[in-house]
Amino acid sequence: MKTFYVTTPIYYLNGDPHIGHTYTTVAADTMARYKKLRGYDVKFLTGSDEHGQKVERAAAEAGVTPQEFVDGLAATFKEIWQIMDCEYDFYQRTTSPAHVSSIKKIFKKLYDQGDIYKGSYEGLYCTPCETFYTDKQLEDGNCPDCKRPVSKISEECYFFRMSKYQDQLIKHFDENPDFLLPLSRRNEMLNNFIKPGLEDLCVSRTSFKWGIPVDFDPGHVIYVWIDALPNYATALGFCSDDDSDYKKYWPADLHLMAKEIVRFHAIIWPCILFALGEPLPKQVFGHGWLQYEGKKMGKSLGNAICPKALVAKYGVDAIRYFLLREFTFGPDGNFTQAALVNRYNADLANDLGNLLSRTVGMIDKYFGGVLPDLSESTDFDGDLIQTAKTMLGKVEANMDKLAFSDALNEIWNVIRRTNKYIDETAPWVLAKDESKRAQLATVLYNLVEVLRIVSIVIAPVMPNTPAIIREQLNITSGTEWENAGDFGLSPRVVKVTKGAAAFPRFEKE
């Protein structure tokens, strides 16, 4: 059986998760669900990056220990992923004993082989981003990522010989054009960071204590790059007594993240793996930001949108659908409440929800809730059936390249075509003519079949909606992924059960 290992970043615990975190995690969960439906043995990782100066300071301000501080935030993240129906296999915490043990071994291995050496650092540092910068990398004297002021610091530290692996990294980029996507991210990393020259990297700190101690030099704690980045491997048991999962699932098939941390995952992490003699992930994908009214979203900016409140109002499947349908996965997207309501009403309430309620309602009205085994074709059947049967390949092609919006658009093309088919065949007219009863049954059966197919292909994005469709149409078979390419698998006799509207309309606010 083929394996598939997909990861989100382990999110830094400096506040509650917002819709931007949710965007990445829902995308990863969707890919995990999709691959499972395709028959893969899938593992999905998310987690929390819990060490560092920011955590130490925030915990002191809150009057709790750093461990107590991160325990509370980790629980909040887990709650949000449960609300969003994100079914991860690993929740990796960098404070876990297993991870700490493995990181110590990794640090010592790199030190023993000469890839880590002791020195001192004097330069520019952004505390919120926990990142060192050169003068050239600053924007108007500020951090290029969060735009805050940086500080000059000087301290003794250990360095990782990242410059040693520059040529090897360029070669990997050249030989693996899909290693980093979208193409804009690849060009940015190569032209702005790698080819101008990689500098050795500070990988320990002495100015704070909340971190994994360097065993052979207790005044130092291991800094974020050697602590957090290897979590993708340590979660699978790398450098532990049981590395069976690592041997089975590594290298990762897909690292998903927002664009601001691509540099760490496409440059620093590969160089660490080169030094360890381990294979690189097959693909790193850095999607754009979800902006709010044209501005980057974040807690510090006061415009972070809480996914919990959105789910409480619109339902989890609607929010998952909106995130992956409204925005092309790659560029920045602009989140607005109006766009959410418009997409919800147009696609979910009017198109899919209305198709389901009309189908159930007409079977109930014209055949007493039980569609009989009658069949006579109409002039409009062929085009509908062909459109539905050819959808699966188009959906798969788009899902395989993370074109979630395009994949969903292919599904909605079929839904919209089916609603048009209802207008073309006019079941309410057929119902008035007893001699057209078999045609009426055929039309309604075709509606059931389209909904059966739709219930399969929407499952990765909308995990709860398939059950709603199937319960109302009594669909109990023909629900495997490959069945979405066939038409006519539903029993000819269909007994329906009327239910509440799957997606009731919302008025604009």
N, C-alpha and C positions, 0 to 999 in steps of 0.2 A: 504494500500500500504506500502511495506517495505521502510524504509529510509536508506540512506547511506551518511555518513558525512566523507569527506576526506580532509586532510589539508597538506600543506607544512609548513615549518617553516615560521615565518615572518622574512624576511631577514634583516640582520643588514646593515644599510645604510652607508657604508664606501667606496663606489665606485660603478662603473657601474656593472650590472649583466654580468656574463660570462657564458660559456657553462656548467659549473658545476651547477650553479643555475638553468639553463634551464633543465638540466637532471632531477632534482627533480620535477620541475613544470610540465614538459611534462608527466612524469610518473603519477603524481596526476591527471592531466587533462585526461589522457588516461583512468584511472580507473573511473573517474567521467562519461566520455562518455560511457564507457562500461556498467556501472551500469544503466545509463539512458536507454540504448538500451535494457537492461534486464527488464525494467519496474519499476525500483526503483525511489523513490522520493529522488533526490540527492542534496546535498549542498557541495560546494568546496570552501575552504578558502585558500588564500595566503595573503601576506601583508608585512609590513615593521616595524622593530624594530628601533625606532627613537630617543631614549634617550641615555644618557651616556656621559662619559668623552671623548671618541674618537670623537663623533659628535661635542661636545663643542669645542674641540681643532681644528678640521678640519674647522669648521665654522669660528673661529677666524682667522685662517690662510688664509681663502678665503675672509675675510673682509665682511662677511654677518652674519645675526643672525642665530642661530641654526635652527629656524623654516624655514627660507628661504632656508637654506642648505638642509634640509630633504625634503622640498617641491619639490625642483628640482630633487633630486634623486628618490623620489617616482614616479614622473612623468616618469622618465627614465625606471624604472622597469615596470610600467604599459604599456609603449610603447613596451617593449620587449615581454611581455606576449601577447599583441595584435598581434605582428608580428608572434609569435609562435602559434597563434590560441589556446591559453589557456583561456578557458571560465570559469573564477572563478565567484562564487556567492558573495563572500565577499572579499574585499581588506581591511584588518584590519591595521590601522595605530595606533601606540601606543600614538600618539599625539592627536588623535581624542577626542573631549569632552566627548563622551559617554564612551569610554574606560577609560579615566582618572577618570571619576566619579565612575565607577565600581571598579577600582583598589583601590581607596581610601576606599571604603566600605569593600573590601576584606581585606585590610591591617588592618583596624580598627577592623574588626570581629576577625581576628587572634590574634590581640593584646589583645582585651577584654577577650578572652577565655584563655589567657596565652600561646598561641603558638608563640607569638613574644614577646621578652623581650629586654631591653636595656643593652648594654655592651660596650666593646671597643675591637677593633681588632688590632693586631700587627702581621704581617706576610708577606707572599710573594704574589705579585699581578702581573698579566700580563695585561697591559693596552690594547693591541690590542684585546685580547680575552675576556677582562673584567671578569677575573676569578681569584679566590684565590686558591693557592696551598699550600700543605705541602711540606716539604723537600723531603719526600719519593716519591712524585708524580712528581718531576722534573726529566728531562733527561739531564744529564751533566750540571746541574745547570740552565737549561733553561725550558721554557714552553713546556710541552709535546705535545701540539697541533701545535703551530706556530713556535716553536724552537727558539723564541726570548728570550732575557734576561728578568728576572722578577725583580720587585722592592720591597724593604721592605717598608711597609707603616704602619702607626699607626693612628687610628682615632676612634672616638666614633661612634657607629652604633647600629642598632637593629639587633637581631638575630632571626631566625626561628628555632624552636626546631625540627629539622629534625631527630636527634638521637632518638627521642621519637617514630618514626614510622618505625624503622629498622626492627623489628620482623614482623610487619604487611606487610611490603614490601616483605620480604623474603617469607612469607606465600602466598602472591599474586603470586609471581613468581612460587612457587611450584604448586599452584592450577591452574595456567593458563600458560601452557607451550608455547603457541603461543602469549603470551602478547608482548614479545620482540623477534624479528627476524631480521636477520638470527641467527642461533644458536650460532655462534661465538660471536656476540654482547651480547647475553644473558649470556654466560659463562664469558665474560669479565666483565660485570657489576656486576654479582654476586660475582665472585672470587676476583676481583681487587678493587672493591669499596664498595659493600654493606656488605659482610660478614666480612671484616677486621674492620668494624665499621664506622657508619655514624657520622659525626660531625655536630653540629649546624651551620647554614648557615647565613652569613652576608646578610641582605636584605635592608640596607639603607646605604647612604653615605653622608658625609659632605664636602668632598674635591672638589666637583663640584656642580653646580646648575642646569644643564640641565636634569631635571627629574621631576617626579610627586612629589610634596611636601607632606610630612607627616603633615596632618592638625593639629595634636595635638603637633607637635614638628617641627616648620617651618625650623629649621636649617638642617633638614634631607630631602633628596629626596629618594624616593623608588627605590631600586636597581633592576637590570634587572630581577631577578628571580620572584619577585612578580609583576613586571610590564609586562614583555613580555610573560612569559609562560601562564598566565591565558587568553591570547588573544583568545585562541581557544574556550573558554567558553563565554567571554564577547562579542565576535562577534555575538553570538546567543542571546544576551540579558541577560546573567547571571548577577545578582545583578543590574538589571535595572527595570524600571517601566513596561516593556513589555518583559517577559522571555518566551513567547510562543514558539519561535523557539528553545530555549534551552530545554524546556520540550519535544519538538518533536524530535530533532536530537541528543541530548546528551544521552549517551556517544558517542564520535567520534568513527567511525569504524576503521579509519586508520590515524595515524600520519606518514607521510613520511618525511625523512630527510637524509642528509649525515652523515656519521658515527661519525664525530668529535663532534656533539652535541647530540648524543644519551644519554650520561650521564645525561644531563640536563632534557631530556624528559622521561627517564626511571627511574630516581631516584628522582630528585627534584620535578618535576611536579606531580608524583603520591603522594609524601608525602604532598604536598600542598593540593591536592584533598582529601587525607585522613583527614587532619585537617579541611577541609571545610565540610566534611561529604558527599562528592559528588562521584559518580561512576568514575572509571578510564576509559580511552580510551580502546577500545577492543584490539587494536594492535598498537605497535610502530615498525616501520621498518626502520633500518639504512643502507642505501646502501653505497657502497664504493665510493671512489673518482674517478673522471675522471682525470687521469694523462696525462701530455703532455710529450711524449718522456721519460716516466718513472719517471717523477717528478710531485709532487703535483702542481696543477694549481692554480694560484692566481695573483691578481694585484700586490702584493708586490714582487713577484718573476719575474714579467715581462713576463709571459707566458700565460696570460689569453686570451682565444679565444673568440672573439665577435660573438654571435649568429646572430646578425643583418647582418654581412657581409656574413656569411655562407648561410643564407636564401636568400639574394640577388643573390647569385651565383647559388645555387642548388635548391632552392624552399623549402618551409616550410615542406611539407610532406616528402621530401627526408631526411631532417635533423631529423625530428621526428622519421622516420623509422630507420635511422642509429643509433640514440642514444639507441633505445630500442631493436634493432636486433643485433647490433655488440657486446654489452656487456651483460653478465649475470648480472641480477639485484641483487646485494648483494656484490660481491667482487669488488675490484678496477678494472678499465678499462684503457687502454692506448689509448688515442686519437691521431691519426695521419691523416694527409691529404691523404696519400696514401691509408689507410684503408677506408676512406670515399669514395674516387673515385672508389676503387675496389668494395666495397659493392653496391654503386650506379649503376655502370655499370652492374655488374653481376645480381643483384636481380631486380632492377627497370627497367633499360634500356633493358637488354637481356631477362629477364624472364617475368615480368608483362607487360612492355611496348610493347615488341615484340609480346606477345600473343594477346594483344588488337589490335595492328595494323594489324597483320596477319588475325585475325578474320574478322575485318571490311573490309580489303582489298580483302579477298577471297569472301565474300558475294557480295561485289561490282563487282568484276571481273566475277564471275561465275553466278550470278543471278541478275545483274543490280542493286544491292543495296537493293533488297527486297528478303529475304529468303522465299521461298514458303512453303506451308503446304504439304510437302512430307516427308515420313518416311519409312525407311527400315534399319534395324539394321546391324551393322558390328560385327566382332568377338572381337573387342576391346572395345566396349561400356560398358560392364558390369563392368569391373575393374575400369574404369574411374568414372562411376556413383557411385559405392560403395565407392571409395576413397573420392569423393566429399561429399557424404552424411554423412560419419562418421567423417568428419573434425570438425564439430561444437562442439561436446562433448569434443574433445581433446583441442580445443582452449579455451573453457570455463574452463576446469580443470586447465589449465596453467594460465589463466588470474586471476582466483580466488586465486592463490598462488603467484601472482606477478611475474610469470615466463614469462615475456614479450617476451624475445628472443625465448623461446620454443614455445610460442603461434604463433609467426610469422613464425617460422620454419615449423609448421604444415600447415599453409596457403601456404607457398612456396612449400611444398611437393606436394600439389595439383596443383599449378601452373606449377611446373616442370613436374609432371605427365601428365598434359594436353599438354604441348609442346611435350612430347614424343608421346602422342596420335596422334598428327598431323603427326609426322614422321611415325607412325605405319599405319595410315589409308591413308596417301598420297593423300590428296584431289586433288592435281594437276594431279594425275593419274586418279582418279575417274571422273574428269571433262572431260576427253577425251572420255569417254564411255557413250553414252546417256542412256544405260540401267542401269548405276550406279548413275543416277541423284538423285534418292530418298536416296541412301546411302550418297551421297555427302551432301544433305540437312540435314540428320541426324547428320553427323559429325560436320557441322557448327553450327547446333542448340545446340549440346552438348558443343561446345566452348562458345557459348553465355550463356548457363546455368551456366557453371563454373565461368565465369566472373561476372554474376549476384550474385552468392554466395560469390565470393571473394569481390565484392563491399560492401557487408554487413559486413563481419568479419574484414576487414581492417579499417573500419570507426573509431574505437576508437583511433587508432594510426595515421591514414592518413585521416583527415576529409575532405579534398578537392578532393581526387582522386576518391571516389565513384561517384561523379557527372560527372567527365570526362568520366568514363566508361559507365555510364547510358545514358549520352547524345549521345555518339557515337552509342550505341546499342538500343537506344530508349526504355530503360527499365523504365517503369512507375509503375509497381506493383511487388509484391513479394519481397519487400525490407525491411520487418520487420526482426528483429533479428532472431526470431524463423523460418523464411522462409529459413534460411541458411541450415537447416537440410533437406530440401525437394529438389528434383530434378524434373524438368519438369514444373515449374510454369510460365516460360516465354510463351507468345503467340507463336503459331507455325509460324505465319507470322511475321518476324522481318525485320524492315526497318532500315538500318544503315545510319549514317552520318559520312563521313570521316572527321577526325580532325587532328590537329598537333600531333606530337609524344608526348605522355604523359611524357616520360622521355628520352630526347635526350642524347646520350652518351657524356661523357667528356673524353678528352685525359688526361693522367697522366702528372702532372707537376713536 
